[in-house]
Amino acid sequence: MYLTKLTSRYFVFIFLFLQLHCNTLINIFSDPFYVHEYHLENGLSVYLSVNEKEPVVKTSILVDAGSADDPEDATGLAHYLEHLMFKGTSQIGTTDFTKEKVFLDQIEDLYEKYRQTTSATERKNIYAKIDELSLKAAKYVIPNEFSRIHSLLGIFDSNAFTSNDRTYYVATVPSNQVKNFLHLEWERFRDPVFRTFHTELESVFEERNLRVADPKAQLFKRYDEIMFSSHPYGEKIPIGTDEHLKNPSIKKIKTFYNEHYLPNKMAICMSGSFDPSEVLEEIKKTFGTMPSHSKPIELKIPEHKPQESSHQIIINSPRKTYLFGIKFPKQSPQLLADAHTIALLLANGYNGLLDESLYYSQKANSVSVTITEWKDYVLLNIWVEPNKNLSLSEARSIILSAFQKIESSEVSEEMFQAIKTNQRLDLIKKKDNNEFRLNEMSEAFLSKWSYDDLQKKFQSANILKLEDLSGFVKDFVNQNIVSIETVTGNSSFPYITKPPISKLEFSSEEESIFKRQFSIEPSHSISPEFASFDQIDSKNYPNGNQIIYQKNKENSLFKFKMIIEKGAWISPYLGISIEYWKHLGTDLYTASALSTKFYLLGSTVSIQTRGETLEITMEGEDKQFIPSFRLLEHSIKSVASSKEVWENLLGSYLQNLELQNKEESELDAALNEYAIFGHNSLRFFQANSNELKQFKSSDAIDILGDLLKYKSKITYYGNLDFDTLEKTVFREYITLSTTKDPSVLSKKQFRNSKETNFFVLTRNRPHVELNYFSSVFMPSPTKSAYFYIYNALYAGLSSPFFMRMREQTGNAYAANVYMSEPAFPKEPILWFANLACQADKLLSCLTDAQASLESPNISKIRFEEAKISAIHAASTIRKTNVYLIDEYNRSLRLALEKDSDQLMFESLSEIQWQDFIDFTKSIKSAGSFQIALIGDPKKFNRQSLSSKGKVEELQASKILGR
């Protein structure tokens, strides 16, 4: 039996089954994407959205429980359980679970005894016994086998995340492996085994130590505590309290799993290429058999109360931030849609009320508004990076004034319509994005919204009127703004001291019986579709300029770029000149009026450097391309200088430069660049503070005025024809008598050292950050298929490097390896490894990393797995009827006539195990690692470095440049 219901243009079929009921089709504006929504008999929710754009499926297995659900005496459980869900099952990751379980049970009991014991001596003895039993249990463990099977299926981006109100497990799956994926995930969720517990605990300790020193983590932790005082979201953070981390309980983790990993608290969300009826049947056969709980535990949410307060948050950053938070209950989809519209009215980067009153007035270096969704609350966050003369109270007054304008509808209808136009264009860009669909389905599940509710969220943007927003301000803004100011504080942090553990020696067997018997056969064949450059029209002109054209067959939008190769080397003052342009008007428009015109046209504009390349970019609705392009030309050619704007900009720019040079992330970047290039990088080309003080605004105007005179690749993706572009729109640039060529200006040069060097920067950190770089100059081009297999082997949790550095010892929280191909023929291969290593284990880290990188023991089984994974993943490449100009330009730079991915795929199957081993040896012999190391020498032995390579101690001033 089924019922049909007629909607505006589509039929909605609601199938009534014994085990499920289904709603179909979620409209988003006038461009819908479909969602098949099912609720199985055991309570499991299923959301399936078909998107045939590429042969992959984005998946999320969502659990309606997060750190807020942690027990009061054991916080951090939800997060730790998420880690342990990758450890395998009674069949996956073990050679003999019956024998392994004997030791696992003893370990579980000992942890209970450990957490009840207060004597330091007794605790030490208990942990030594845990360590001893863990060594015995490890002999039966096949590490990371679950992730290896994932990789074999061609799955990538496999990960998991825990927040205050949810836990979700994500993956991107080839469309012909969905059935196998579901059966593998079912094994994981029905029968998890929490093995290698104490080394994973080491990693969680290290994750906590990393967070406590991270300014952003410090800010968000305190922000949540303030916005959700006397609320589980503010009282319990995902990482847990230090005391609870030091006293973990496997029994309580199992209890949490049994209470919350239930079908009536879970959803499976998928978006991509699949048959929903077939997928549903597989879900019913697997997750549909999970036993349900009649009354699952529900989080008790306190009643919403307005809060008006002011706070200071101490963080380890010299940069001041003002943050204004408005919390309101997630009552309805319409309310959420109102909040998104208000956010754009406040700040959209072009003509928002705060853009005008804070940014263009130069009272703030930046202003933005974001929205954070929880399952029952929403936060509207207003971020302001103030100039030194703007106080917190003044910023708050300006924000209140903006809200008052919205409340009294003192916003022009033209501006309001521009907001709605840009919302519509943004939706056109996102609606075929699987990640976007997945997020919408996840939020619908967590919010317990019906089919009709979710429709209203998107339809309301069409029917919303400006006066409708007045109620939102009255109900949720007035007397409900929390004002926060960050203050630079002491960088001394309490770090968790970790008990000593031994290095685990795992089973020599590389496969379980389950893995050998598990099917990785695809349900159907998938063939990659590579870029066909026949879709590209390209023409070179005598002055060196080039037009690259592709007709847009996807939608009504355009993408435009003027690409100036090596354009970042045009001037040491290019950066400040671009910032000046952002604040300037022309002979016809003020800066604010100019930005407003772009926004009214629905066009986004930017001038920015990407590495050595300078790009002038614009995107928007194709029918507005020509007026948008003419406005872009005008904004550059007719830019009007302003003494007041320049003086204010120079002061804030110098202040920002000073602050930036003190930030930990900037020091990381500077040290890494120094390890790769020495002083031969853009960093040392850019003007320093003293030089900037001597620079004149008129010189900046000259730099801007010359930008359109440089040799450029002028690219267009849209619906105008080539002749119109060539003869009318771009005519000026192809008829220039000459152009300036900045390619000869580049001074970038890679280090080419044959010995290992350590570049050491002293910072007070709980860990040591190690980044390995090897610039490998090969005598002849290497087939890119080798890189593809190498990166498949070392990707994610299945990586041998990750296993050695984290699973065996817990030495490092992060452990990643990657090889990148050259962007230009004369550039080297860049071999990169990253480690966030425990400072007290630096020597062990260095020794293990060196052995893993320089003498990898890559078995034939692991090679074949990586090769199969690479073939499965590469088979999902789909480059037809999509934007190809960047691919075309990439091939031009490498002097290739074909899509480089096609060349890679054509040689993948040819590579054999010994070929690959020879490749890794050739890479090792062709270069040595240059190692950037940041840490506190008080926490590690410096002598341990000199035994591994040459050591250069550095001061920040030597690596920062500018």
RAMOZI-V333357 format. One line per field, one symbol per residue. phi: phi as a letter, one per 30 degrees, with the letter a starting at -180 (. if undefined). burial: I if it has 9 or more other ideal C-beta (glycine too) atoms within 8 Angstrom, else O. A space follows every 10 residues. Layout:
phi: ???
burial: ???
//
This chain:
phi: .bccbdcebb ccccdccdca bbcbicdbhc cdccbccbbd ddjdcbbbbd bddbdbbdbb cccdabddce ddcadjdedd dedddcdjbd ccjbcadedd dedddddedd dddddcccdd ddddddddde dddddddddc ccdhdeddde dedidbhdaa bbbdcabbcc accedcbddd edddddeddd bdbcchdddd deddeddddd ddcdeddddd dddddddbdh bedcdbcedi ddddddbdbd ddddddeddc dcedbbbccb blcacdddde dddddcddcd dcbdbddcdd cdddbebbab bccdbdaddd bcbccbcbdd dadddddedd ddedddabib bdededdcdd didbdababb bcccdbbbcc cccbcdddcc dddddddddd dddddddchd bddddddded dddddddddc dcdddddddd dddddddhdd edddededdd ddcdcedddd dedddbceib cccbbdbdbd ccbdcddcdd bcddcdeddc bddeddcddc dddadbcdbd dcdddccbbc bedjdbccbb ddccaccbbb bcccdiddce adcdeddddd edcccbdcbd eddddddddd diccbabacb idccbcbabl dddcdddddd ddeddcdcdc dbddddddde ddddddddde dcdddddedd ddddddcicc beeccddced dddcdcdddd dddddcedcd ebcccbbacd dedddddbdc eedccedbbd cdddddcdbd dbdcbdbccc bdbdbdbccc bcbbdcccdb ecedddddde dddcdhdddd dddddcddbi dbdcabbacc dddbeddddc cbbbbccddd cedddddddd dddcbdccdd dddddddded dddddddbbc hbdcddddde dedchccced ddddddcedd dcededdddd ddddddabdc cdbblcedcb dddddddcld ccdbceddcd ig
burial: OOOOOOIOOO OIIIOOOOOI IIIIIIIIIO OIIIIIIIII OIIIIIIIII IOOOIIIIII IIIIIIIIII OOOIIIIIII IIIIIIIIIO IIIIIOIOOI IOIIOIIIOI IIIIIOIOOO OOIIOIIOII IOIIIOIIII IIIIIIIIII IIIIIIOIOI OIIIIIIIII IIIIIIIIII IIIIIIIIIO IIIIIIIIII IIIIIIIIII IIIIIOIIIO IIIIIIIIOO IIIIIIIIII OIOIIOOIII IIIIOIIOII IIIIIIIIII IIIIOIOIII OIIIOIIIOI OIOOOIOOIO OOOOOOIOOO IOIIIIIOII IIIIIIIIOI OOIIIIIIII IIIIIIIIOI IIIIIIIIII OIIIOOIOIO IOOIIOIIII IIIIIIIOOI OIOIIIOIII IIIIIIIOIO IOOOIIOIII IIIIIOIIOO IOOIOIIIOI IIIIIIIOIO OOIIIIIIII IOOIOOOOII OIIIOIIOOI IIIIIIIIOO OOOOOIOOOO IOOIOIIOOO IIOIIOOIOI OIOOOIOIOI IOIOOIOIOO IOIIIIIIII OIOOOOIIII IIIIIIIIII OOIIIIIIII IOIIIIOOOO IIIIIIIIII IIIOIOIOIO OIIIIIIIII IIOIIOOIIO IIIIIIOIIO IIOOIIOIII IIIIIIIIII IOIIOIIIOI IIIIIIIOOI IIIIIIIOIO IIOOIOIOII IOIIIIIIOI IIIIIIIIOI OOOIIIOOOI IOIIOIOOIO OIOOOIOIOI IOOOOIIIII IOIOIIIIII IIIIIIIIOO OIIIIIIIII IIIIIIOIII IIIIIIIIII IIIOIIIIIO OIOOOOOIII IIIIIIIIIO IIIIIIOIII IIIOOOOIOO OIIIIIIIII IIIIIIIIIO OOIIIOIIII IOOIOIOIII IIIIIOIIOO IOOOOIIOII OIIOOOIIII IIIIIIOOOI OIOIIIOIIO IOOIOIOOII II
//
